[in-house]
Amino acid sequence: MIKSIIYSAVGILSAAFGLKGFLLPNDFIDGGAKGIALLLTTIFEIPLPLLIILVNIPFIIMASKVIGKQFVIRTSLAILTLAFVLVFVEFPIITNDKLLVAIFGGFFLGAGIGLNVRGQAVIDGTEVMAILFSRKFKTTIGDIILLTNVIIFGVCAYVLSVETALYSMVTYMVASRSLDYITVGIDEYLGVTIISDKCMIIKDMITDTLGRGVTIYKGKGGYGKRGHIENKDILYSVITRFEVSNNSQEIENIYSNAFIVMSSVKYAISGMIRKRHL
């Protein structure tokens, strides 16, 4: 509980700093509910703290149906606290350089959202809407978020300027990346599939030398014009991108002709995997 509060508090300060220190003074926007609030603030000169509350109310109502009351309470408190900080806490305007504003404004805003997610709350309700709509219209969450942001940036280009919209898209991309770093971790998990004639030796190397878990599948491999089929042991292990070089070199030392396929793993928990770093 205390850990969640600390995450949310630091996240709110980070998001407020990104908004007041970078984006708001330069009329930049972001994607999602924050982008809608920033856009309306720029057009109608309505105070941003008020709009952050009003824009997120529909998403909070949706969250009560999709996720649950505990999440709604945490999210409501986080949004109200963010509005309070924006009103009463002063932040210096760091720079007016458009590229720096887009990059660092997005970084602090995305980090703030990510820290709140780790605190089991959100300060941007777009994802909640995406979950609900994806279930209703049988689409992916990513499709809904993409469509929402296309509309937001399109309106920004029409009402403000194409240049502002383009810089705001940079802000959104940086914010999304920093959010991923906070919620998922800097280490990226990779799933490694290994097919080799020396699978058991490689398996021992991965478990004993690298200290990682391995799953062994039974499979069949075919090759040649006549489709010659052989029974194969297939190894699967999950490592971080920092371990790729060492893992590949060790396999190369054992059997240089091993067939290796790596793919990104979005989320992994438990098992013999290296813990992620913040």
RODO-2510 file (C-alpha; in nm, 4 decimals, decimal comma):
residues 278
     n   res          X          Y          Z
     1     m     0,0000     0,0000     0,0000
     2     i     0,2760     0,2469     0,0997
     3     k     0,4763     0,1479    -0,2074
     4     s     0,1767     0,2186    -0,4321
     5     i     0,1254     0,5597    -0,2735
     6     i     0,4912     0,6510    -0,3259
     7     y     0,4759     0,5421    -0,6909
     8     s     0,1610     0,7480    -0,7486
     9     a     0,2937     1,0554    -0,5678
    10     v     0,6211     1,0619    -0,7607
    11     g     0,4316     0,9901    -1,0826
    12     i     0,1925     1,2791    -1,0299
    13     l     0,4817     1,5196    -0,9682
    14     s     0,6586     1,3925    -1,2802
    15     a     0,3467     1,4308    -1,4964
    16     a     0,2750     1,7780    -1,3588
    17     f     0,6347     1,8813    -1,4269
    18     g     0,6092     1,7556    -1,7842
    19     l     0,2850     1,9471    -1,8367
    20     k     0,3705     2,2795    -1,6716
    21     g     0,7444     2,2825    -1,7344
    22     f     0,7332     2,1821    -2,1011
    23     l     0,4059     2,1151    -2,2828
    24     l     0,1536     2,3714    -2,1596
    25     p     0,3687     2,6872    -2,2050
    26     n     0,4453     2,5822    -2,5634
    27     d     0,0926     2,4749    -2,6647
    28     f     0,2013     2,1143    -2,7215
    29     i    -0,0395     1,8259    -2,6729
    30     d    -0,0121     1,4543    -2,6136
    31     g    -0,2314     1,1583    -2,7039
    32     g    -0,5226     1,0184    -2,5059
    33     a    -0,7253     1,1981    -2,2430
    34     k    -0,4338     1,4293    -2,1607
    35     g    -0,4151     1,5283    -2,5250
    36     i    -0,7856     1,6102    -2,5322
    37     a    -0,7510     1,8226    -2,2189
    38     l    -0,4427     2,0036    -2,3520
    39     l    -0,6117     2,0652    -2,6870
    40     l    -0,9244     2,2090    -2,5266
    41     t    -0,7112     2,4233    -2,2974
    42     t    -0,5227     2,5659    -2,5951
    43     i    -0,8379     2,6345    -2,7986
    44     f    -1,0790     2,7600    -2,5330
    45     e    -0,8334     2,8742    -2,2616
    46     i    -1,0127     2,6674    -1,9995
    47     p    -0,7889     2,5817    -1,7004
    48     l    -0,6109     2,2520    -1,7565
    49     p    -0,6725     2,1133    -1,4035
    50     l    -1,0489     2,1457    -1,4521
    51     l    -1,0370     1,9813    -1,7943
    52     i    -0,8234     1,6914    -1,6706
    53     i    -1,0992     1,6103    -1,4223
    54     l    -1,3892     1,6607    -1,6655
    55     v    -1,2324     1,4703    -1,9552
    56     n    -1,1504     1,1710    -1,7354
    57     i    -1,4949     1,1416    -1,5738
    58     p    -1,6408     0,9285    -1,8601
    59     f    -1,3360     0,7025    -1,8480
    60     i    -1,3696     0,6606    -1,4707
    61     i    -1,7338     0,5584    -1,5176
    62     m    -1,6233     0,3054    -1,7794
    63     a    -1,3550     0,1747    -1,5437
    64     s    -1,6164     0,1005    -1,2767
    65     k    -1,7801    -0,1416    -1,5222
    66     v    -1,4641    -0,2895    -1,6702
    67     i    -1,2080    -0,3124    -1,3889
    68     g    -1,3571    -0,2567    -1,0434
    69     k    -1,4202    -0,0167    -0,7567
    70     q    -1,0731    -0,0273    -0,5991
    71     f    -0,9139     0,0782    -0,9257
    72     v    -1,1741     0,3533    -0,9702
    73     i    -1,1059     0,4939    -0,6232
    74     r    -0,7277     0,4971    -0,6780
    75     t    -0,7655     0,6501    -1,0230
    76     s    -1,0066     0,9181    -0,9025
    77     l    -0,7715     1,0168    -0,6209
    78     a    -0,4727     1,0241    -0,8598
    79     i    -0,6539     1,2486    -1,1103
    80     l    -0,7800     1,4836    -0,8389
    81     t    -0,4307     1,5024    -0,6889
    82     l    -0,2807     1,5797    -1,0293
    83     a    -0,5312     1,8623    -1,0764
    84     f    -0,4486     1,9921    -0,7272
    85     v    -0,0736     1,9881    -0,7997
    86     l    -0,1243     2,1704    -1,1290
    87     v    -0,3137     2,4454    -0,9475
    88     f    -0,1003     2,4942    -0,6395
    89     v     0,2526     2,3784    -0,7268
    90     e     0,4711     2,6011    -0,9429
    91     f     0,7172     2,4507    -1,1881
    92     p     0,9773     2,6468    -1,3838
    93     i     0,9477     2,6666    -1,7606
    94     i     1,2563     2,4735    -1,8639
    95     t     1,2883     2,5550    -2,2333
    96     n     1,1069     2,6842    -2,5384
    97     d     1,3047     2,4760    -2,7852
    98     k     1,0364     2,2754    -2,9628
    99     l     1,2334     1,9542    -3,0004
   100     l     1,3464     1,9559    -2,6364
   101     v     0,9908     2,0315    -2,5260
   102     a     0,8574     1,7379    -2,7278
   103     i     1,1213     1,4946    -2,6015
   104     f     1,1494     1,5851    -2,2344
   105     g     0,7862     1,6834    -2,1912
   106     g     0,6909     1,3426    -2,3258
   107     f     0,9489     1,1701    -2,1077
   108     f     0,8304     1,3205    -1,7782
   109     l     0,4649     1,2804    -1,8709
   110     g     0,5080     0,9170    -1,9747
   111     a     0,7131     0,8398    -1,6655
   112     g     0,4398     0,9929    -1,4519
   113     i     0,1722     0,7780    -1,6127
   114     g     0,3893     0,4681    -1,5804
   115     l     0,4602     0,5250    -1,2112
   116     n     0,0883     0,5634    -1,1454
   117     v     0,0230     0,2369    -1,3277
   118     r     0,2750     0,0727    -1,0954
   119     g     0,0804     0,2332    -0,8133
   120     q    -0,2327     0,0586    -0,9492
   121     a    -0,3994     0,3724    -1,0813
   122     v    -0,4078     0,5756    -1,4026
   123     i    -0,4106     0,9477    -1,4752
   124     d    -0,5178     0,8945    -1,8350
   125     g    -0,8345     0,6951    -1,8957
   126     t    -0,7961     0,6279    -2,2676
   127     e    -0,6767     0,2728    -2,2094
   128     v    -0,9924     0,1996    -2,0088
   129     m    -1,2059     0,3188    -2,2996
   130     a    -0,9967     0,1085    -2,5383
   131     i    -1,0551    -0,2057    -2,3300
   132     l    -1,4329    -0,1501    -2,3254
   133     f    -1,4621    -0,0647    -2,6959
   134     s    -1,2362    -0,3510    -2,8045
   135     r    -1,4722    -0,5949    -2,6327
   136     k    -1,7802    -0,4322    -2,7830
   137     f    -1,6570    -0,3942    -3,1416
   138     k    -1,4263    -0,7004    -3,1502
   139     t    -1,1129    -0,4981    -3,2276
   140     t    -0,7761    -0,4745    -3,0543
   141     i    -0,6962    -0,2246    -2,7793
   142     g    -0,4138    -0,0872    -2,9932
   143     d    -0,6553    -0,0151    -3,2794
   144     i    -0,8845     0,1894    -3,0536
   145     i    -0,5962     0,3890    -2,9057
   146     l    -0,4504     0,4497    -3,2519
   147     l    -0,7841     0,5713    -3,3899
   148     t    -0,8340     0,8029    -3,0893
   149     n    -0,4908     0,9581    -3,1313
   150     v    -0,5302     0,9980    -3,5084
   151     i    -0,8433     1,2046    -3,4405
   152     i    -0,6718     1,4106    -3,1688
   153     f    -0,3633     1,4898    -3,3777
   154     g    -0,5783     1,5552    -3,6837
   155     v    -0,7792     1,8160    -3,4925
   156     c    -0,4531     1,9599    -3,3587
   157     a    -0,3163     1,9971    -3,7133
   158     y    -0,6371     2,1673    -3,8299
   159     v    -0,6912     2,3991    -3,5313
   160     l    -0,3323     2,4809    -3,4338
   161     s    -0,0795     2,3903    -3,7030
   162     v     0,0684     2,0895    -3,8786
   163     e     0,4045     2,1632    -3,7158
   164     t     0,2524     2,1588    -3,3670
   165     a     0,0740     1,8340    -3,4470
   166     l     0,3977     1,6736    -3,5669
   167     y     0,5906     1,7800    -3,2568
   168     s     0,2999     1,6586    -3,0438
   169     m     0,3250     1,3194    -3,2116
   170     v     0,6909     1,3096    -3,1080
   171     t     0,5779     1,3899    -2,7534
   172     y     0,3310     1,1033    -2,7645
   173     m     0,5885     0,8537    -2,8932
   174     v     0,8428     0,9531    -2,6273
   175     a     0,5752     0,9372    -2,3560
   176     s     0,4683     0,5905    -2,4724
   177     r     0,8255     0,4657    -2,4661
   178     s     0,9031     0,6041    -2,1215
   179     l     0,5745     0,4567    -1,9962
   180     d     0,6861     0,1164    -2,1257
   181     y     1,0233     0,1513    -1,9546
   182     i     0,8556     0,2233    -1,6212
   183     t     0,5793    -0,0377    -1,6378
   184     v     0,7607    -0,3179    -1,8210
   185     g     1,1239    -0,2407    -1,7427
   186     i     1,4358    -0,1352    -1,9274
   187     d     1,5297    -0,4993    -1,9785
   188     e     1,3395    -0,6491    -2,2694
   189     y     1,2586    -1,0164    -2,2401
   190     l     1,3346    -1,2341    -2,5404
   191     g     1,2070    -1,5839    -2,6040
   192     v     1,4865    -1,8002    -2,7478
   193     t     1,4036    -2,1136    -2,9465
   194     i     1,7012    -2,3423    -3,0151
   195     i     1,7118    -2,6439    -3,2456
   196     s     2,0375    -2,8361    -3,2402
   197     d     2,1861    -3,1852    -3,2495
   198     k     2,3424    -3,1092    -2,9104
   199     c     2,0319    -2,9880    -2,7284
   200     m     2,1074    -3,1587    -2,3977
   201     i     2,4559    -3,0038    -2,3774
   202     i     2,3084    -2,6610    -2,4598
   203     k     2,0344    -2,7198    -2,2028
   204     d     2,2937    -2,7890    -1,9335
   205     m     2,4848    -2,4745    -2,0328
   206     i     2,1727    -2,2557    -2,0049
   207     t     2,0668    -2,3974    -1,6674
   208     d     2,4117    -2,4369    -1,5074
   209     t     2,6183    -2,1556    -1,6621
   210     l     2,3556    -1,8897    -1,7305
   211     g     2,1200    -1,9900    -1,4497
   212     r     1,8071    -1,9732    -1,6663
   213     g     1,5196    -2,2148    -1,7021
   214     v     1,4645    -2,4217    -2,0161
   215     t     1,1606    -2,5972    -2,1576
   216     i     1,2190    -2,8941    -2,3893
   217     y     0,9671    -2,9659    -2,6655
   218     k     0,9515    -3,2776    -2,8772
   219     g     0,9253    -3,1908    -3,2453
   220     k     1,0022    -3,3026    -3,5975
   221     g     1,2228    -3,1306    -3,8501
   222     g     1,2052    -3,1645    -4,2262
   223     y     1,4583    -3,0714    -4,4916
   224     g     1,5681    -3,1581    -4,8446
   225     k     1,3697    -3,2022    -5,1650
   226     r     1,2116    -3,5258    -5,0436
   227     g     1,1118    -3,3751    -4,7100
   228     h     1,3263    -3,5983    -4,4909
   229     i     1,1768    -3,5940    -4,1394
   230     e     1,3744    -3,6304    -3,8152
   231     n     1,2700    -3,6206    -3,4522
   232     k     1,4096    -3,3132    -3,2777
   233     d     1,4408    -3,1755    -2,9272
   234     i     1,3502    -2,8060    -2,9219
   235     l     1,4723    -2,5825    -2,6402
   236     y     1,2891    -2,2686    -2,5276
   237     s     1,4253    -2,0192    -2,2767
   238     v     1,3475    -1,6604    -2,1734
   239     i     1,6358    -1,4151    -2,1313
   240     t     1,6850    -1,0385    -2,1319
   241     r     1,8418    -0,8501    -2,4203
   242     f     2,1522    -0,7943    -2,2055
   243     e     2,2085    -1,1698    -2,1991
   244     v     2,1728    -1,2226    -2,5752
   245     s     2,5420    -1,1864    -2,6607
   246     n     2,6627    -1,4195    -2,3866
   247     n     2,3890    -1,6735    -2,4617
   248     s     2,4646    -1,6762    -2,8346
   249     q     2,8396    -1,7064    -2,7797
   250     e     2,7999    -2,0014    -2,5438
   251     i     2,5767    -2,1816    -2,7941
   252     e     2,8253    -2,1033    -3,0736
   253     n     3,1025    -2,2632    -2,8675
   254     i     2,8972    -2,5806    -2,8265
   255     y     2,7487    -2,6140    -3,1750
   256     s     2,8049    -2,3514    -3,4416
   257     n     2,5227    -2,4791    -3,6656
   258     a     2,2489    -2,4489    -3,4029
   259     f     1,9282    -2,2931    -3,5386
   260     i     1,8272    -2,0042    -3,3087
   261     v     1,5133    -1,7901    -3,3269
   262     m     1,4534    -1,4948    -3,0914
   263     s     1,1287    -1,3087    -3,0425
   264     s     1,0155    -1,0311    -2,8106
   265     v     0,8266    -1,1326    -2,4962
   266     k     0,5951    -0,8619    -2,3662
   267     y     0,5540    -1,0007    -2,0159
   268     a     0,7072    -1,2823    -1,8136
   269     i     0,6740    -1,3660    -1,4469
   270     s     0,8087    -1,6344    -1,2135
   271     g     1,0329    -1,9140    -1,3342
   272     m     1,4108    -1,8850    -1,3630
   273     i     1,4247    -1,5446    -1,5324
   274     r     1,6311    -1,2430    -1,4524
   275     k     1,4378    -0,9705    -1,2716
   276     r     1,3683    -0,6557    -1,4669
   277     h     1,5263    -0,3224    -1,3767
   278     l     1,3396     0,0072    -1,3490
***
